[in-house]
């Protein structure tokens, strides 16, 4: 593949763009959208009570958690939480994701939110690298904390508590073959075979959480000294690097390539929407999937810290964990959630989960992604 073509689809975004939300892109610092219910009482945008006397809990997250076109947990969580607690739950969804709150902290401006939903280890490392004081505080008093799968815990300081996890894998379309059935390779090395030239769509690791997870998996597979050479070989074999997961999955859905880097729960949504499962096959390269747990944390300057803790504990309840998993099409973070049979059948877990710890990422993540950008997005 010619360099010009590769760079056109890869883009030239800097690594700082990854400070955006888990499924969103970086953006400007416009005010976030706040979602609440209209009624007789007047709701504040940054206060702690409404005119009706009940408390206001402001929770920041990425947009798809609240308003995904398929299904998303946000509306259901708001209804369930408000039905039990004397509180109004407001969602904030700035386009820039958590970067919006980092910029506020850098300017000495309060966050005006109580909790954040949608952190991962990579984001947490970048936050800590940019701020002298922590944006979040350790979670305290959570009765359901012991139910969290220890293998998914990624914050050694106990601030970000996992609430779900996804596994990054290949999704491929068996029907995209000139003759016979298309079958994805089984290994990272197999992606370099000439028979798969131009067949892979992936995401820019400097602007996509999914793309960054795939980059980290290649570093695990090929080592710090070999991953850039591996990406050079991928480029020579015609890999297309698009900006976001949405960009690449749309291209895949349009039949532009038979393979895309995505999530191993892909068949869950495909089954629900009546899609042909032959177009949604899962491949774990090297029999591995990169685990990318999402976490929630309380802002250090939360106006309503006690209610934020109540909300986080609520998120870890078995029935809530199961509902989040189904609606967010991810795996639960706790060991107590009972998933519906059809979800458990179509959500694929890898034989082996791979992930980098906070300690492994700290001091290395920016170097790795910057090196990738310099080699493949800056020339």
C-alpha positions as CSV (number, residue, x, y, z in Angstrom):
1,X,0.0,0.0,0.0
2,X,1.4,3.4,-0.9
3,X,2.4,5.7,2.0
4,X,0.1,8.5,0.8
5,X,-3.0,6.2,0.9
6,X,-2.1,4.9,4.4
7,X,-1.6,8.4,5.8
8,X,-4.9,9.6,4.3
9,X,-6.9,7.1,6.2
10,X,-4.7,7.1,9.3
11,X,-4.9,10.9,9.9
12,X,-2.4,12.9,11.8
13,X,-4.1,13.3,15.2
14,X,-1.8,13.6,18.2
15,X,-1.7,11.1,21.1
16,X,-3.5,13.6,23.3
17,X,-6.7,12.9,21.4
18,X,-7.0,9.7,23.3
19,X,-8.1,11.7,26.4
20,X,-11.6,11.6,24.9
21,X,-14.2,9.1,26.2
22,X,-14.0,5.4,25.6
23,X,-16.0,5.3,22.5
24,X,-15.7,8.9,21.4
25,X,-13.1,11.2,19.8
26,X,-11.3,14.2,21.1
27,X,-13.0,17.5,20.5
28,X,-13.3,21.1,21.6
29,X,-14.1,22.3,25.1
30,X,-17.7,23.2,24.6
31,X,-20.1,22.8,27.5
32,X,-21.4,19.2,27.9
33,X,-24.9,18.1,27.2
34,X,-26.9,17.5,30.4
35,X,-29.7,15.1,30.4
36,X,-32.5,15.2,33.0
37,X,-36.2,14.9,33.3
38,X,-38.5,17.9,33.0
39,X,-41.1,18.5,35.7
40,X,-42.5,20.9,38.2
41,X,-39.1,21.4,40.0
42,X,-36.3,23.4,38.6
43,X,-33.0,21.5,38.1
44,X,-29.6,23.1,38.6
45,X,-26.8,22.3,36.2
46,X,-24.1,22.4,38.8
47,X,-25.8,22.3,42.2
48,X,-26.8,19.6,44.6
49,X,-30.6,20.0,44.9
50,X,-33.6,20.7,42.9
51,X,-36.5,23.0,43.6
52,X,-38.5,19.9,44.8
53,X,-35.9,19.3,47.5
54,X,-34.3,16.1,46.3
55,X,-30.6,15.8,45.6
56,X,-29.0,16.1,42.2
57,X,-26.3,13.6,41.2
58,X,-24.3,14.7,38.1
59,X,-22.5,11.8,36.4
60,X,-20.3,12.4,33.4
61,X,-19.8,9.7,30.7
62,X,-19.4,9.2,26.9
63,X,-22.3,9.8,24.7
64,X,-23.0,6.3,23.6
65,X,-23.5,5.2,27.2
66,X,-26.6,7.3,27.2
67,X,-27.8,7.6,23.6
68,X,-26.4,4.8,21.5
69,X,-28.6,4.1,18.5
70,X,-29.0,0.4,19.5
71,X,-29.4,0.2,23.2
72,X,-27.5,1.9,26.0
73,X,-27.7,1.7,29.8
74,X,-28.0,5.4,30.6
75,X,-31.8,5.8,30.4
76,X,-32.5,2.6,32.3
77,X,-29.9,3.4,35.0
78,X,-31.4,6.9,35.5
79,X,-34.9,5.4,35.9
80,X,-33.9,2.7,38.3
81,X,-31.7,4.9,40.4
82,X,-34.2,7.6,40.8
83,X,-37.0,5.1,41.6
84,X,-35.0,4.0,44.7
85,X,-33.0,7.1,45.8
86,X,-34.3,10.6,46.6
87,X,-32.2,12.0,43.9
88,X,-32.3,13.3,40.3
89,X,-29.6,11.7,38.1
90,X,-28.2,14.0,35.4
91,X,-25.9,12.7,32.7
92,X,-23.2,15.0,31.3
93,X,-21.8,13.9,27.9
94,X,-19.1,16.4,26.6
95,X,-17.9,15.6,23.1
96,X,-14.3,15.7,24.4
97,X,-15.0,13.0,27.1
98,X,-12.8,13.1,30.1
99,X,-10.5,15.5,28.4
100,X,-13.1,18.2,29.1
101,X,-12.6,17.7,32.8
102,X,-8.9,17.6,32.5
103,X,-8.9,20.9,30.8
104,X,-11.1,22.4,33.5
105,X,-8.7,21.1,36.1
106,X,-5.7,22.6,34.3
107,X,-7.5,26.0,34.3
108,X,-8.3,25.6,38.0
109,X,-12.1,25.3,37.3
110,X,-14.3,22.9,39.3
111,X,-15.5,19.8,37.4
112,X,-19.2,20.4,38.2
113,X,-19.8,16.7,38.2
114,X,-19.8,14.1,40.9
115,X,-18.7,10.9,39.1
116,X,-17.3,9.7,35.8
117,X,-18.3,6.5,34.1
118,X,-16.2,5.2,31.2
119,X,-12.5,5.3,32.4
120,X,-9.9,2.7,31.3
121,X,-6.3,2.1,32.3
122,X,-4.9,4.0,29.4
123,X,-7.1,7.1,30.1
124,X,-6.2,7.0,33.8
125,X,-2.5,7.0,33.0
126,X,-2.8,10.0,30.7
127,X,-4.9,11.9,33.3
128,X,-2.2,11.3,36.0
129,X,0.5,12.3,33.6
130,X,-1.2,15.7,32.9
131,X,-2.4,16.7,36.3
132,X,-0.4,17.3,39.4
133,X,-3.3,16.5,41.7
134,X,-5.6,13.6,41.1
135,X,-8.9,14.2,39.3
136,X,-10.5,11.4,41.3
137,X,-10.5,10.0,44.8
138,X,-10.3,6.4,46.1
139,X,-13.7,4.7,46.4
140,X,-14.8,4.2,49.9
141,X,-17.7,2.4,51.6
142,X,-18.9,0.3,48.6
143,X,-20.6,-2.8,50.0
144,X,-20.4,-4.5,46.6
145,X,-16.8,-3.8,45.9
146,X,-15.7,-7.4,46.9
147,X,-17.8,-8.8,44.0
148,X,-15.5,-7.2,41.4
149,X,-13.4,-9.6,39.4
150,X,-9.9,-9.0,40.7
151,X,-8.4,-9.7,37.3
152,X,-10.2,-6.6,35.9
153,X,-9.0,-4.1,38.5
154,X,-6.7,-1.6,36.9
155,X,-6.2,1.3,39.3
156,X,-3.6,0.6,42.1
157,X,-4.9,3.6,44.0
158,X,-8.5,2.3,44.0
159,X,-10.1,5.3,42.4
160,X,-11.5,3.7,39.2
161,X,-13.8,0.7,39.9
162,X,-14.5,-1.6,37.0
163,X,-18.2,-1.9,36.0
164,X,-17.8,-3.9,32.7
165,X,-15.2,-5.1,30.3
166,X,-14.8,-5.8,26.6
167,X,-12.4,-7.9,24.7
168,X,-10.8,-6.6,21.5
169,X,-10.8,-9.1,18.7
170,X,-11.3,-9.4,14.9
171,X,-14.8,-9.5,13.5
172,X,-14.9,-11.0,10.0
173,X,-17.4,-11.7,7.3
174,X,-17.4,-15.2,6.0
175,X,-19.4,-14.2,2.9
176,X,-16.7,-11.8,1.6
177,X,-14.8,-14.2,-0.6
178,X,-14.6,-14.5,-4.4
179,X,-15.0,-18.2,-4.1
180,X,-15.8,-20.3,-1.1
181,X,-15.8,-19.0,2.5
182,X,-13.6,-16.2,3.8
183,X,-11.8,-17.3,7.0
184,X,-9.7,-14.8,9.1
185,X,-6.2,-15.8,10.1
186,X,-5.6,-17.3,13.5
187,X,-2.4,-15.4,14.4
188,X,-0.9,-11.9,14.2
189,X,1.7,-13.3,11.7
190,X,-1.2,-14.6,9.6
191,X,-2.5,-11.1,9.1
192,X,0.7,-10.5,7.1
193,X,0.0,-13.2,4.5
194,X,-0.5,-11.9,1.0
195,X,-3.9,-13.6,0.8
196,X,-5.2,-11.0,3.3
197,X,-3.8,-8.0,1.6
198,X,-6.1,-5.0,2.0
199,X,-8.5,-7.1,4.1
200,X,-8.1,-5.4,7.6
201,X,-9.8,-2.3,8.9
202,X,-8.5,-0.9,12.2
203,X,-8.5,2.3,14.2
204,X,-6.0,5.1,14.8
205,X,-4.5,4.3,18.3
206,X,-4.1,8.1,19.0
207,X,-7.8,8.8,18.5
208,X,-9.6,5.5,19.4
209,X,-9.7,3.5,22.5
210,X,-10.3,0.3,20.4
211,X,-7.4,1.2,18.2
212,X,-5.1,1.8,21.2
213,X,-6.1,-1.5,22.7
214,X,-5.2,-3.3,19.4
215,X,-1.9,-1.4,19.4
216,X,-1.2,-2.6,22.9
217,X,-2.0,-6.2,21.9
218,X,0.6,-6.0,19.1
219,X,3.1,-4.7,21.6
220,X,2.4,-7.7,23.8
221,X,2.7,-10.0,20.9
222,X,5.8,-8.5,19.2
223,X,7.5,-6.7,22.0
224,X,8.5,-3.0,22.4
225,X,11.4,-3.6,20.0
226,X,9.3,-5.3,17.3
227,X,5.8,-3.7,17.2
228,X,6.7,-0.8,14.9
229,X,8.3,-3.3,12.4
230,X,5.1,-5.4,12.6
231,X,3.0,-2.3,11.9
232,X,5.2,-1.5,8.9
233,X,4.5,-5.0,7.6
234,X,0.8,-4.5,8.2
235,X,0.9,-1.3,6.2
236,X,2.8,-3.0,3.4
237,X,0.0,-5.6,3.4
238,X,-2.7,-2.9,2.9
239,X,-4.1,-2.4,6.4
240,X,-6.6,0.6,6.5
241,X,-6.4,2.7,9.6
242,X,-9.4,4.9,10.2
243,X,-10.0,7.5,12.9
244,X,-12.6,5.8,15.2
245,X,-14.3,2.6,15.8
246,X,-17.5,4.1,14.3
247,X,-15.6,5.0,11.1
248,X,-14.0,1.5,10.7
249,X,-17.1,-0.5,11.6
250,X,-19.2,1.6,9.1
251,X,-16.7,0.8,6.4
252,X,-16.8,-2.9,7.4
253,X,-20.6,-2.9,7.4
254,X,-20.5,-1.4,3.9
255,X,-18.4,-4.3,2.7
256,X,-15.2,-2.3,2.2
257,X,-13.1,-5.1,3.8
258,X,-13.8,-8.5,5.3
259,X,-12.1,-7.9,8.7
260,X,-12.3,-5.2,11.3
261,X,-10.9,-4.7,14.8
262,X,-13.8,-4.6,17.1
263,X,-15.4,-6.4,20.2
264,X,-15.9,-10.0,20.8
265,X,-19.5,-9.3,21.8
266,X,-20.3,-8.4,18.2
267,X,-22.7,-11.3,17.7
268,X,-24.9,-10.3,20.6
269,X,-26.1,-7.1,18.8
270,X,-26.0,-8.9,15.4
271,X,-28.4,-11.6,16.7
272,X,-30.7,-9.0,18.3
273,X,-30.9,-7.0,15.1
274,X,-31.6,-10.1,12.9
275,X,-28.3,-9.8,11.0
276,X,-26.6,-12.7,9.3
277,X,-24.1,-14.1,11.8
278,X,-21.9,-15.3,9.0
279,X,-21.0,-11.6,8.6
280,X,-20.2,-11.3,12.3
281,X,-17.7,-14.1,13.1
282,X,-15.1,-13.6,15.9
283,X,-11.4,-14.3,15.7
284,X,-9.1,-14.2,18.7
285,X,-5.6,-13.7,17.3
286,X,-3.1,-16.0,19.0
287,X,-6.1,-17.3,21.0
288,X,-6.1,-14.1,22.9
289,X,-8.3,-11.0,23.4
290,X,-7.2,-7.7,24.8
291,X,-9.3,-7.0,27.9
292,X,-10.3,-3.3,28.2
293,X,-12.3,-2.9,31.4
294,X,-14.3,0.3,31.9
295,X,-14.3,1.9,35.3
296,X,-16.1,4.6,37.3
297,X,-14.7,7.1,39.8
298,X,-15.7,9.9,42.0
299,X,-14.4,13.4,41.2
300,X,-12.2,14.8,43.9
301,X,-14.3,18.0,44.0
302,X,-17.7,16.2,43.9
303,X,-20.5,18.4,45.3
304,X,-22.4,15.3,46.4
305,X,-19.8,12.6,47.3
306,X,-22.1,10.5,49.5
307,X,-24.6,10.1,46.6
308,X,-21.8,9.4,44.2
309,X,-20.7,6.5,46.4
310,X,-24.3,5.3,46.5
311,X,-24.4,5.4,42.7
312,X,-21.2,3.5,42.3
313,X,-22.3,0.8,44.7
314,X,-25.7,0.6,42.9
315,X,-23.8,0.0,39.6
316,X,-22.1,-3.1,41.1
317,X,-25.4,-4.8,42.2
318,X,-25.8,-8.2,40.4
319,X,-29.0,-7.3,38.6
320,X,-27.6,-3.9,37.6
321,X,-24.4,-5.5,36.3
322,X,-26.4,-7.9,34.2
323,X,-28.5,-5.1,32.7
324,X,-25.4,-2.9,32.0
325,X,-23.8,-5.9,30.2
326,X,-26.8,-6.6,28.0
327,X,-27.5,-2.9,27.2
328,X,-23.8,-1.9,26.7
329,X,-23.0,-5.2,25.0
330,X,-20.1,-5.9,27.2
331,X,-19.2,-8.4,29.9
332,X,-20.0,-7.6,33.6
333,X,-17.2,-6.7,35.9
334,X,-18.5,-8.7,38.9
335,X,-18.6,-12.4,39.6
336,X,-22.2,-12.3,40.8
337,X,-24.1,-11.1,37.7
338,X,-26.3,-13.7,36.0
339,X,-26.5,-13.1,32.3
340,X,-29.4,-14.1,30.0
341,X,-28.8,-17.4,28.2
342,X,-28.9,-15.8,24.7
343,X,-26.3,-13.2,25.8
344,X,-24.0,-15.8,27.2
345,X,-24.3,-17.8,24.0
346,X,-23.3,-15.1,21.6
347,X,-20.9,-13.1,23.8
348,X,-17.5,-14.6,23.1
349,X,-14.7,-14.6,25.7
350,X,-11.1,-15.4,24.6
351,X,-9.2,-18.5,25.7
352,X,-6.7,-16.1,27.2
353,X,-7.1,-12.4,28.2
354,X,-4.3,-10.0,27.7
355,X,-4.0,-6.6,29.3
356,X,-1.4,-4.2,30.5
357,X,-1.5,-3.0,34.1
358,X,-1.5,0.6,35.1
359,X,2.2,0.2,36.3
360,X,3.2,-1.2,32.9
361,X,1.5,1.6,31.0
362,X,2.7,4.4,33.2
363,X,5.7,6.1,31.7
364,X,5.4,4.0,28.5
365,X,2.0,4.6,27.0
366,X,2.7,8.0,25.5
367,X,6.1,6.8,24.2
368,X,4.5,3.9,22.4
369,X,1.7,5.8,20.9
370,X,3.8,8.8,20.0
371,X,6.3,6.5,18.3
372,X,3.5,4.9,16.3
373,X,2.2,8.4,15.3
374,X,5.6,9.6,14.3
375,X,6.2,6.5,12.1
376,X,2.8,6.2,10.5
377,X,0.9,9.5,10.9
378,X,3.4,12.3,10.7
379,X,5.3,11.6,7.4
